[in-house]
Amino acid sequence: MSANGESYDPNKLGWGFAAAIIVLAIVANVTAYSLHKATYLKPDKPAAAAAAH
């Protein structure tokens, strides 16, 4: 038993930290997708230098 009289219940511990990790993963995925959409060039698209001629 813990010092404050409550019994130890492992099912109630760590949910805040787990939620923070899940939110961090979602933010990282959205950021990666946004960067990909903003910077990806299709392989069949001519390069900018070739298009200027």
Secondary structure, 3 states (H helix, E strand, C coil): CCCCCCCCCHHHCCHHHHHHHHHHHHHHHHHHHHHHHHHCCCCCCCCHHHHCC
